[in-house]
Amino acid sequence: MHYGIIIAAGDSKDFVAHAEAAEAAGWDAIFTYETVWGVDAWVTLTAAAMRTSRIRLGTMLTPVPRWHPWDLAKVTASLDNISGGRVILGTGLGAITPNWIAFEPDEGRRVRAEKFDEGLDVLFGLWQGQPFSYEGKHFRAQPTDLHVPGRPVQRPRIPTWCVGLSGSRKSMARAARCDGLLPNFPGIGPEGGETFQQWVDVVGEITALRHELGYTGDYDIVYETTTDLADRAAAVAHAQRVADAGITWYLDSDWMAQPDDPFAYQAERIQAGPPR
């Protein structure tokens, strides 16, 4: 199992410092969040790439429906080349928050889902290189040989994790076509509250669906939690339980924390190291 940490607060300089510290502390990946109005996730990750050499860099998560997929393709491919193949792209519909609707109207869940599916089509196609063409309801692309960016370093593509709602075939099928599942559970809010058995069950659910749909190859299942720093032995035992369930990534995060000193709070979590 691999171990990552999500930085839920701070500016780009803070994130770069955290990325350097996380690499030194043995974390496998570090993630930032992406907003409509706020610190730019991709500028931040690029800065971190220039100051690190091993740790993987990603988003938790990118709202694909609000991107032009060709813009997302070139940004991610550029960073994958700069970093030597260390990008992970976390994707979802995006949460409709005041930060979003202050600038863009909500087109509705159905339209966002359509744009999500088409956006993945175009993104994956462009990463494969030219010639590429596509004709969808919301997006279209024609082959071009002008200023074509380099393909991502990673093959067959940049690992793309996708939110999937357990029990929803359409949502889970979207995640199944990607490279990893960010599980969501019905009736569970952002503060969590799902049972561990639900995590165990979702491993079987996505595995069976991928087999049914004919997808093969490695696939990630991503577990997110807030590690208890006060009891290292319990944290290690829990992480082992997660790994035994077939989950491949353990992500430490604390979205709800409101410490007096967010930088110091996150630095402490990083320095504690992954609960291997």
Backbone bond lengths (Angstrom), bond angles and torsions (degrees), N, CA, C in turn:
res aa  C-N    CA-C-N  psi(-1)  N-CA   C-N-CA  omega(-1)  CA-C   N-CA-C  phi
1 M - - - 1.455 - - 1.524 109.95 -
2 H 1.319 115.19 146.19 1.459 121.66 178.38 1.522 109.17 -103.39
3 Y 1.337 115.09 157.66 1.453 120.93 -174.61 1.523 110.65 -127.18
4 G 1.336 115.43 127.87 1.448 120.76 177.70 1.509 110.77 -128.43
5 I 1.324 115.35 166.94 1.459 121.08 179.03 1.517 108.82 -135.96
6 I 1.324 116.04 137.67 1.457 122.59 -178.20 1.524 108.66 -103.59
7 I 1.331 115.51 129.37 1.463 121.41 177.51 1.518 107.57 -96.79
8 A 1.331 116.24 111.46 1.460 121.16 -170.58 1.524 113.91 -99.08
9 A 1.332 117.86 5.65 1.463 120.38 -179.43 1.523 108.99 -156.89
10 G 1.331 116.02 163.89 1.451 120.78 175.47 1.511 113.32 105.11
11 D 1.329 115.81 172.65 1.454 120.89 -179.74 1.526 110.23 -100.98
12 S 1.324 115.80 -173.61 1.468 120.11 -175.51 1.526 111.84 -63.79
13 K 1.313 117.53 -39.81 1.468 119.98 179.41 1.523 110.73 -63.81
14 D 1.319 115.89 -40.93 1.467 119.06 176.68 1.525 110.31 -59.51
15 F 1.330 116.28 -45.14 1.466 119.79 -177.36 1.525 111.06 -62.73
16 V 1.319 117.60 -41.74 1.466 119.87 179.83 1.533 110.12 -61.39
17 A 1.322 116.31 -43.41 1.465 119.27 178.14 1.527 110.57 -62.98
18 H 1.313 116.78 -40.93 1.463 120.25 178.34 1.531 111.12 -65.58
19 A 1.324 116.80 -38.03 1.468 120.09 179.59 1.522 111.10 -62.65
20 E 1.328 116.74 -43.55 1.468 120.26 177.91 1.526 110.38 -62.04
21 A 1.324 116.04 -43.39 1.465 119.88 -179.26 1.523 111.15 -67.38
22 A 1.334 116.73 -39.45 1.461 119.96 -179.55 1.526 111.27 -66.23
23 E 1.314 117.11 -38.47 1.461 119.87 176.85 1.527 110.25 -62.10
24 A 1.331 116.34 -43.95 1.466 120.36 179.92 1.520 111.96 -66.66
25 A 1.345 117.02 -30.35 1.467 121.20 -177.10 1.519 112.94 -85.01
26 G 1.338 117.74 -3.35 1.459 119.97 174.23 1.508 116.35 96.71
27 W 1.343 118.09 8.27 1.461 119.56 175.39 1.528 109.60 -69.95
28 D 1.323 116.32 148.71 1.468 121.19 -179.10 1.521 112.75 -87.55
29 A 1.332 117.55 -24.16 1.459 120.38 -177.74 1.520 109.61 -156.37
30 I 1.330 114.82 155.74 1.457 121.45 175.51 1.520 107.52 -134.69
31 F 1.327 115.88 140.88 1.460 121.08 -173.01 1.521 110.88 -127.66
32 T 1.330 115.13 145.81 1.445 121.59 171.19 1.517 109.05 -116.41
33 Y 1.322 115.88 167.22 1.460 120.81 178.47 1.533 108.89 -97.73
34 E 1.324 116.62 162.87 1.459 121.18 -178.90 1.525 109.03 -125.24
35 T 1.312 116.02 128.58 1.458 121.92 -179.17 1.526 109.71 -123.56
36 V 1.340 115.54 164.59 1.463 119.71 174.62 1.519 109.80 -71.69
37 W 1.328 116.16 -45.20 1.464 121.02 -179.84 1.521 108.40 -127.30
38 G 1.316 116.46 113.58 1.454 120.48 -177.28 1.515 109.97 162.52
39 V 1.309 116.53 -161.01 1.464 121.58 177.91 1.523 108.73 -63.81
40 D 1.331 116.96 131.34 1.458 120.59 -177.37 1.521 110.53 -73.47
41 A 1.328 115.81 121.43 1.463 120.67 -176.04 1.516 111.95 -63.73
42 W 1.334 117.93 -40.84 1.461 120.28 -172.29 1.521 112.78 -79.20
43 V 1.316 117.56 -32.22 1.468 119.84 170.50 1.522 109.14 -64.36
44 T 1.329 115.65 -42.77 1.466 120.71 -179.73 1.520 111.60 -61.79
45 L 1.321 117.17 -46.31 1.466 120.72 -179.93 1.523 111.61 -66.02
46 T 1.319 116.63 -36.14 1.472 119.67 178.63 1.524 110.48 -65.01
47 A 1.329 116.12 -42.93 1.470 119.08 177.09 1.526 110.67 -60.43
48 A 1.329 116.38 -41.74 1.467 119.96 178.92 1.520 111.45 -65.31
49 A 1.334 116.97 -35.51 1.470 120.49 179.03 1.521 111.38 -61.75
50 M 1.326 116.72 -33.84 1.462 120.57 -178.05 1.523 112.51 -75.92
51 R 1.323 116.85 -13.82 1.465 120.58 -177.19 1.522 112.79 -112.33
52 T 1.328 116.64 4.11 1.458 121.49 179.46 1.522 108.86 -132.84
53 S 1.325 115.92 169.84 1.468 118.75 -178.02 1.524 113.67 -134.13
54 R 1.325 117.75 -19.11 1.467 120.52 -174.01 1.512 113.80 -121.56
55 I 1.303 117.16 -43.18 1.453 121.62 -170.34 1.527 111.19 -64.49
56 R 1.320 116.00 141.58 1.458 120.82 178.44 1.524 110.02 -81.78
57 L 1.334 115.93 154.26 1.456 122.27 -169.84 1.522 109.49 -130.02
58 G 1.336 117.10 129.77 1.453 117.24 -177.57 1.514 114.50 -156.03
59 T 1.330 113.82 -179.37 1.458 122.03 178.42 1.522 110.05 -113.75
60 M 1.313 113.62 146.61 1.471 121.43 173.15 1.524 106.72 -136.91
61 L 1.301 120.60 82.55 1.451 123.86 -2.33 1.515 109.15 -140.91
62 T 1.358 115.37 173.23 1.461 122.32 179.77 1.529 110.14 -93.31
63 P 1.347 118.07 123.77 1.468 120.82 177.80 1.530 110.46 -79.49
64 V 1.306 116.90 88.81 1.460 122.39 -173.84 1.532 113.48 -53.67
65 P 1.346 120.38 -38.84 1.467 119.19 -175.90 1.524 114.94 -60.11
66 R 1.332 118.74 -22.79 1.452 118.46 -178.44 1.533 112.83 -95.40
67 W 1.309 117.64 3.55 1.466 122.27 175.17 1.526 110.65 -97.55
68 H 1.329 117.25 146.64 1.454 120.21 156.85 1.528 105.43 -72.80
69 P 1.317 118.78 122.89 1.469 119.39 -171.73 1.520 113.56 -61.75
70 W 1.342 118.45 -28.13 1.466 119.51 177.57 1.528 111.12 -69.52
71 D 1.341 116.96 -31.19 1.460 119.39 175.06 1.525 110.61 -68.40
72 L 1.328 116.22 -43.50 1.462 119.49 178.29 1.522 110.58 -64.66
73 A 1.329 117.52 -37.03 1.466 121.05 179.63 1.520 111.42 -63.03
74 K 1.344 116.87 -43.73 1.467 118.31 -176.82 1.528 111.73 -74.03
75 V 1.336 116.99 -35.85 1.463 120.02 178.86 1.525 110.65 -64.46
76 T 1.321 115.88 -48.12 1.462 119.63 -177.34 1.524 111.66 -69.15
77 A 1.337 117.26 -39.89 1.465 119.69 178.55 1.521 110.76 -65.97
78 S 1.326 116.97 -38.59 1.469 120.23 178.67 1.523 110.31 -62.38
79 L 1.336 116.86 -45.78 1.457 119.45 -179.75 1.523 111.42 -68.28
80 D 1.328 117.45 -35.37 1.459 119.36 178.15 1.524 110.41 -62.78
81 N 1.319 117.19 -36.89 1.462 120.52 176.75 1.527 111.82 -71.45
82 I 1.313 116.83 -43.29 1.463 120.48 178.99 1.523 110.80 -60.40
83 S 1.325 116.22 -41.51 1.473 120.76 -174.10 1.519 113.62 -86.03
84 G 1.328 117.07 -5.48 1.459 119.17 -176.84 1.519 113.02 76.21
85 G 1.333 116.93 29.59 1.460 120.65 176.39 1.507 114.47 86.58
86 R 1.346 117.09 49.33 1.474 119.82 -176.35 1.522 113.54 -121.34
87 V 1.319 118.09 13.14 1.466 120.57 -175.58 1.522 111.38 -86.16
88 I 1.329 115.99 140.30 1.459 124.23 166.39 1.521 106.69 -124.11
89 L 1.321 116.68 129.68 1.458 120.99 -179.55 1.521 109.74 -106.98
90 G 1.326 116.46 111.65 1.454 121.35 174.12 1.516 109.31 -91.19
91 T 1.327 118.48 129.37 1.457 121.14 -172.68 1.522 112.41 -128.01
92 G 1.335 114.48 153.51 1.452 120.34 176.32 1.512 110.17 -166.41
93 L 1.326 116.28 178.67 1.461 121.05 175.73 1.515 111.26 -67.26
94 G 1.313 117.22 -29.00 1.445 121.85 -175.39 1.513 110.96 93.59
95 A 1.316 116.35 144.52 1.459 122.40 179.35 1.525 109.16 -90.38
96 I 1.316 116.88 126.65 1.460 121.03 179.14 1.527 108.35 -78.52
97 T 1.324 115.26 98.12 1.457 122.68 -177.89 1.529 109.34 -115.07
98 P 1.333 117.98 169.06 1.468 119.64 175.10 1.525 112.70 -56.31
99 N 1.330 117.05 -29.40 1.460 120.99 177.86 1.531 111.65 -63.90
100 W 1.326 116.64 -27.37 1.467 122.11 179.29 1.524 110.65 -86.21
101 I 1.337 116.26 -56.90 1.462 119.38 -171.60 1.525 112.92 -74.53
102 A 1.324 118.37 -6.08 1.461 120.45 171.33 1.526 110.90 -65.53
103 F 1.342 116.27 -21.60 1.455 120.70 -175.15 1.523 113.82 -124.17
104 E 1.320 117.23 -27.38 1.462 120.97 -175.94 1.524 109.37 -136.37
105 P 1.316 118.06 137.32 1.466 119.24 176.50 1.523 110.94 -71.08
106 D 1.313 115.37 152.37 1.463 120.36 173.92 1.525 108.41 -77.72
107 E 1.314 117.02 117.19 1.463 121.21 179.94 1.524 113.00 -77.25
108 G 1.300 116.27 -6.06 1.455 120.63 -179.08 1.517 111.09 100.09
109 R 1.310 115.45 150.92 1.465 120.58 -174.96 1.533 112.00 -61.71
110 R 1.340 117.17 -38.85 1.464 119.54 -178.52 1.529 110.96 -61.90
111 V 1.331 117.09 -45.94 1.465 120.24 -179.82 1.518 110.49 -66.26
112 R 1.315 116.19 -41.66 1.464 118.56 178.74 1.523 111.27 -62.36
113 A 1.329 117.39 -38.57 1.467 120.72 177.87 1.525 110.49 -65.16
114 E 1.347 117.47 -40.76 1.468 120.54 176.95 1.518 110.72 -61.92
115 K 1.324 116.48 -44.84 1.465 120.06 179.68 1.532 111.39 -66.73
116 F 1.320 116.34 -32.62 1.464 120.33 177.27 1.532 109.59 -62.58
117 D 1.318 116.61 -50.35 1.465 120.23 -178.62 1.532 111.43 -63.13
118 E 1.317 117.09 -46.43 1.464 119.70 179.46 1.525 110.88 -67.12
119 G 1.326 116.39 -37.70 1.464 119.30 178.77 1.515 112.00 -60.83
120 L 1.334 117.18 -40.68 1.463 120.23 176.51 1.531 110.78 -65.28
121 D 1.340 117.19 -39.86 1.468 120.28 177.04 1.526 110.86 -55.13
122 V 1.320 115.59 -50.52 1.468 120.48 -176.15 1.528 110.83 -70.26
123 L 1.315 116.13 -42.67 1.465 120.57 179.47 1.518 110.95 -57.39
124 F 1.330 116.76 -52.24 1.460 120.35 -178.43 1.525 110.84 -64.72
125 G 1.330 117.29 -36.67 1.458 120.13 179.38 1.512 112.61 -66.40
126 L 1.312 117.11 -45.56 1.463 120.32 -179.04 1.525 111.95 -67.12
127 W 1.331 117.20 -34.39 1.468 119.15 176.78 1.529 111.79 -61.65
128 Q 1.327 117.03 -25.60 1.460 120.17 179.95 1.521 112.36 -77.50
129 G 1.335 117.05 -13.85 1.457 121.10 177.77 1.517 112.17 100.44
130 Q 1.301 114.31 175.41 1.465 121.41 -179.19 1.528 110.80 -89.01
131 P 1.350 118.72 155.83 1.464 126.20 -0.51 1.527 111.79 -79.91
132 F 1.339 115.13 145.49 1.459 120.93 177.77 1.520 108.90 -140.85
133 S 1.310 116.09 134.19 1.458 120.59 175.80 1.518 109.42 -134.77
134 Y 1.327 115.23 153.39 1.470 120.32 -177.21 1.518 108.52 -158.50
135 E 1.309 115.75 141.74 1.461 121.30 176.33 1.525 108.14 -137.12
136 G 1.317 116.10 108.72 1.451 121.10 179.88 1.512 111.08 -125.19
137 K 1.303 115.36 -174.95 1.464 120.55 179.30 1.519 111.37 -71.41
138 H 1.328 116.88 -35.88 1.455 121.56 -174.95 1.521 113.82 -111.13
139 F 1.324 117.10 -27.00 1.463 120.72 -175.47 1.520 110.65 -132.11
140 R 1.321 115.74 148.67 1.465 121.32 174.89 1.528 107.92 -141.21
141 A 1.318 114.92 154.07 1.467 120.90 177.77 1.511 109.04 -148.71
142 Q 1.328 115.85 143.65 1.459 122.71 175.56 1.521 108.73 -122.11
143 P 1.315 117.76 153.49 1.472 119.36 178.14 1.529 111.05 -60.13
144 T 1.317 115.48 145.78 1.454 121.23 177.29 1.521 109.22 -148.99
145 D 1.327 115.71 149.33 1.466 119.66 177.02 1.525 111.64 -120.74
146 L 1.335 116.44 16.46 1.458 120.90 -178.33 1.523 110.17 -101.44
147 H 1.330 116.09 123.07 1.473 122.61 177.75 1.534 111.93 54.42
148 V 1.304 116.89 40.59 1.460 120.71 -178.74 1.533 109.35 -72.35
149 P 1.321 118.17 124.66 1.467 120.00 179.95 1.521 111.12 -73.60
150 G 1.311 115.79 161.60 1.454 120.45 176.69 1.520 111.22 -69.19
151 R 1.316 116.08 150.92 1.458 120.34 176.37 1.531 109.97 -68.09
152 P 1.316 117.80 157.05 1.466 119.76 174.67 1.523 110.90 -57.61
153 V 1.315 115.62 153.23 1.459 120.88 175.97 1.521 110.46 -65.66
154 Q 1.320 116.30 -40.31 1.460 120.63 -174.82 1.528 111.12 -74.83
155 R 1.319 115.28 139.13 1.448 121.98 179.99 1.533 109.65 -122.74
156 P 1.321 116.96 142.47 1.453 127.55 4.53 1.518 113.80 -78.15
157 R 1.365 117.20 -11.91 1.457 120.73 178.22 1.524 108.30 -165.75
158 I 1.312 115.46 171.49 1.458 120.93 172.99 1.533 108.65 -61.88
159 P 1.325 118.51 129.05 1.471 119.47 178.43 1.525 110.73 -55.71
160 T 1.315 115.32 124.95 1.463 121.90 -176.25 1.515 109.36 -119.51
161 W 1.321 115.72 114.63 1.449 121.64 176.85 1.521 108.96 -94.67
162 C 1.306 117.00 144.02 1.460 121.36 -174.03 1.523 110.93 -133.93
163 V 1.319 116.00 136.40 1.457 120.48 174.02 1.530 109.36 -64.88
164 G 1.310 115.88 134.04 1.455 121.47 174.77 1.511 109.63 -134.21
165 L 1.330 116.92 130.41 1.457 121.99 179.47 1.525 109.04 -87.46
166 S 1.314 116.16 115.08 1.457 120.69 179.77 1.523 110.53 -56.65
167 G 1.333 115.23 132.10 1.452 120.62 -179.76 1.516 114.17 93.74
168 S 1.341 117.24 -15.26 1.463 121.56 177.67 1.522 108.81 -100.57
169 R 1.337 116.90 108.49 1.463 119.57 -176.38 1.528 111.71 -59.96
170 K 1.315 117.53 -42.17 1.461 119.66 -177.81 1.522 111.62 -63.81
171 S 1.307 116.40 -45.16 1.466 120.58 179.21 1.521 111.40 -65.81
172 M 1.333 116.83 -43.79 1.458 119.99 -179.11 1.523 111.62 -69.88
173 A 1.336 117.82 -32.57 1.464 120.63 177.65 1.520 110.48 -66.42
174 R 1.336 116.99 -36.32 1.470 119.91 175.63 1.524 110.14 -61.75
175 A 1.326 115.66 -44.95 1.462 119.28 178.87 1.520 111.45 -66.06
176 A 1.338 117.01 -35.01 1.466 121.18 -177.67 1.516 112.20 -63.24
177 R 1.327 118.00 -31.35 1.461 121.07 -179.31 1.527 112.22 -76.45
178 C 1.338 115.72 -14.19 1.459 120.85 -179.69 1.528 109.88 -89.39
179 D 1.316 116.84 -158.83 1.460 121.18 -173.90 1.519 113.21 -110.65
180 G 1.315 116.57 -0.25 1.447 119.79 179.53 1.508 110.73 -171.18
181 L 1.329 116.00 155.89 1.450 123.51 -178.54 1.518 110.58 -110.19
182 L 1.339 115.37 128.54 1.453 122.85 167.78 1.527 106.02 -102.98
183 P 1.325 118.07 94.95 1.465 119.78 -170.83 1.524 113.64 -66.60
184 N 1.299 114.14 138.69 1.458 122.33 170.82 1.526 106.17 -123.87
185 F 1.327 115.58 145.86 1.454 119.52 -175.16 1.523 110.09 -122.50
186 P 1.327 118.22 137.45 1.461 120.44 -177.53 1.524 111.99 -61.66
187 G 1.337 114.38 135.30 1.457 119.47 177.82 1.510 114.82 81.89
188 I 1.343 117.33 2.99 1.465 121.31 -178.26 1.522 108.92 -104.07
189 G 1.320 117.76 126.04 1.452 122.35 179.69 1.515 111.83 -86.30
190 P 1.349 117.08 -177.34 1.464 121.16 -177.12 1.522 113.88 -64.54
191 E 1.340 116.70 -19.27 1.464 119.45 178.81 1.517 112.22 -80.77
192 G 1.323 118.43 -1.92 1.451 121.55 178.02 1.519 111.81 86.98
193 G 1.318 115.84 -157.08 1.453 120.86 178.95 1.520 113.30 121.50
194 E 1.343 116.93 -1.42 1.458 119.50 178.27 1.532 109.94 -70.45
195 T 1.323 115.47 156.57 1.454 120.45 178.34 1.526 109.89 -87.48
196 F 1.341 115.17 160.00 1.454 117.99 178.28 1.524 110.81 -66.44
197 Q 1.322 117.09 -30.79 1.464 119.63 178.00 1.522 110.85 -62.65
198 Q 1.312 117.74 -33.51 1.462 119.94 176.25 1.530 110.71 -62.86
199 W 1.310 116.90 -36.87 1.469 120.04 176.07 1.528 111.00 -66.20
200 V 1.323 115.93 -42.36 1.463 119.80 177.52 1.526 110.31 -61.08
201 D 1.317 116.35 -44.09 1.456 121.05 -178.13 1.525 111.96 -65.57
202 V 1.322 117.01 -37.16 1.466 118.81 -176.24 1.531 110.93 -70.00
203 V 1.331 117.22 -26.87 1.465 119.85 174.29 1.525 109.49 -61.46
204 G 1.318 116.66 -47.59 1.458 120.07 177.98 1.508 112.45 -65.23
205 E 1.327 117.16 -37.16 1.464 121.57 -178.72 1.535 111.11 -62.97
206 I 1.319 116.71 -49.41 1.473 118.94 -177.08 1.522 110.65 -72.56
207 T 1.319 118.41 -33.78 1.459 121.32 178.62 1.521 110.58 -63.94
208 A 1.323 117.29 -45.36 1.460 121.66 179.54 1.523 111.16 -65.53
209 L 1.329 117.33 -39.72 1.462 120.59 -178.70 1.525 111.11 -68.43
210 R 1.320 117.30 -41.11 1.466 119.50 177.70 1.527 110.62 -62.50
211 H 1.307 116.83 -40.26 1.468 120.17 177.99 1.523 110.29 -63.71
212 E 1.329 116.58 -44.43 1.460 121.21 179.59 1.529 111.73 -61.05
213 L 1.338 116.63 -38.89 1.458 120.90 -176.86 1.531 113.22 -85.50
214 G 1.320 116.55 -3.07 1.457 120.27 175.23 1.512 115.38 85.57
215 Y 1.327 117.89 16.97 1.465 120.57 178.20 1.525 109.64 -85.31
216 T 1.320 115.74 138.98 1.463 121.13 179.86 1.528 109.40 -128.17
217 G 1.311 115.66 175.23 1.458 120.49 177.16 1.516 112.53 95.13
218 D 1.323 114.32 176.93 1.461 120.87 -178.52 1.523 110.40 -65.27
219 Y 1.312 114.70 149.06 1.465 120.18 -178.74 1.522 108.76 -148.81
220 D 1.337 115.98 134.67 1.458 120.61 -178.95 1.522 111.70 -96.64
221 I 1.320 115.72 143.81 1.457 122.40 169.32 1.524 106.47 -123.33
222 V 1.321 115.09 124.57 1.462 121.64 -166.20 1.526 110.68 -107.92
223 Y 1.304 115.12 124.46 1.462 123.06 -178.97 1.524 108.87 -108.88
224 E 1.320 116.05 128.36 1.462 120.45 -179.09 1.512 109.57 -117.58
225 T 1.328 116.25 134.20 1.455 121.11 -177.53 1.520 109.54 -156.88
226 T 1.304 116.05 168.99 1.460 121.45 172.40 1.519 108.01 -105.22
227 T 1.308 116.54 111.47 1.459 121.84 -176.32 1.528 110.63 -68.49
228 D 1.305 115.72 136.01 1.464 121.39 176.76 1.524 108.36 -81.38
229 L 1.328 116.20 105.04 1.464 119.85 -177.73 1.522 111.80 -74.94
230 A 1.324 116.83 -16.12 1.466 119.58 -176.87 1.523 112.69 -79.10
231 D 1.321 117.01 -16.08 1.472 120.26 -177.24 1.521 108.05 -136.80
232 R 1.302 116.14 85.84 1.465 121.63 -175.40 1.527 111.27 -62.06
233 A 1.313 117.51 -42.32 1.458 120.69 -177.85 1.522 110.96 -61.96
234 A 1.338 116.57 -41.57 1.461 120.12 178.91 1.518 111.09 -66.53
235 A 1.335 116.61 -38.37 1.461 120.63 178.76 1.521 111.16 -64.49
236 V 1.326 116.68 -41.96 1.465 120.84 178.54 1.520 110.27 -64.96
237 A 1.317 116.84 -42.86 1.467 120.78 179.71 1.530 110.59 -63.41
238 H 1.327 116.75 -39.86 1.461 120.11 179.45 1.528 110.42 -67.31
239 A 1.332 116.97 -41.72 1.463 119.67 178.53 1.522 111.07 -61.99
240 Q 1.311 117.25 -36.32 1.461 120.40 177.29 1.520 110.74 -66.34
241 R 1.314 116.16 -38.18 1.467 120.93 176.32 1.533 110.21 -62.38
242 V 1.308 116.38 -40.35 1.466 121.35 177.77 1.533 110.02 -62.59
243 A 1.314 116.23 -46.26 1.465 120.01 179.33 1.522 111.34 -62.69
244 D 1.320 117.14 -40.49 1.460 120.80 -179.61 1.528 112.16 -64.64
245 A 1.329 116.82 -22.66 1.463 121.18 179.11 1.522 112.51 -79.04
246 G 1.340 116.77 -5.77 1.461 120.35 179.57 1.509 113.72 96.69
247 I 1.316 117.36 9.29 1.463 122.09 177.83 1.516 108.43 -82.67
248 T 1.331 117.26 138.94 1.465 120.92 -171.73 1.515 114.51 -104.73
249 W 1.345 117.57 -18.45 1.466 120.77 178.75 1.525 109.99 -131.25
250 Y 1.321 115.44 134.06 1.461 124.30 175.10 1.524 106.95 -113.15
251 L 1.332 116.90 117.72 1.462 120.75 -179.45 1.522 109.95 -113.21
252 D 1.315 115.40 125.23 1.460 120.44 174.09 1.522 108.87 -88.27
253 S 1.330 116.27 131.81 1.465 120.30 176.39 1.520 108.88 -154.11
254 D 1.322 114.49 158.89 1.454 119.67 173.50 1.522 107.42 -146.73
255 W 1.327 115.29 81.32 1.460 121.41 -176.47 1.523 112.04 -68.14
256 M 1.311 117.78 -26.14 1.462 121.05 -172.43 1.525 113.32 -92.14
257 A 1.325 117.78 -7.76 1.464 120.71 -175.93 1.529 111.19 -66.97
258 Q 1.317 116.04 141.85 1.463 122.28 175.87 1.532 109.22 -133.74
259 P 1.332 116.58 63.34 1.466 119.54 -177.83 1.528 111.72 -72.26
260 D 1.327 115.78 160.37 1.463 120.27 177.20 1.522 110.92 -65.08
261 D 1.329 116.52 -34.61 1.464 121.79 179.78 1.529 108.35 -125.19
262 P 1.345 117.97 89.02 1.473 120.26 -176.77 1.521 113.64 -58.64
263 F 1.337 117.76 -35.95 1.467 119.56 -178.82 1.526 109.79 -65.05
264 A 1.319 117.26 -47.68 1.468 120.53 -179.15 1.518 110.95 -64.87
265 Y 1.332 116.44 -37.68 1.469 120.26 179.17 1.523 110.60 -61.71
266 Q 1.327 116.03 -46.54 1.461 118.96 -179.42 1.519 111.51 -69.99
267 A 1.327 116.25 -37.16 1.467 119.82 178.30 1.525 111.48 -60.05
268 E 1.333 116.85 -37.17 1.462 120.38 178.15 1.528 110.45 -64.62
269 R 1.325 117.01 -41.57 1.461 120.63 179.74 1.529 110.08 -64.04
270 I 1.314 115.77 -40.59 1.463 120.23 179.97 1.532 110.36 -64.92
271 Q 1.310 116.47 -48.66 1.462 121.12 -176.57 1.515 112.13 -63.56
272 A 1.318 118.03 -26.87 1.472 120.51 177.43 1.513 111.43 -62.96
273 G 1.343 116.27 -24.30 1.456 120.78 177.30 1.511 112.33 77.94
274 P 1.306 116.31 162.77 1.474 120.23 179.27 1.523 111.10 -66.58
275 P 1.327 117.23 143.86 1.475 120.38 -177.22 1.517 112.11 -80.91
276 R 1.320 116.27 65.02 1.461 121.29 -179.41 1.529 109.93 -73.15
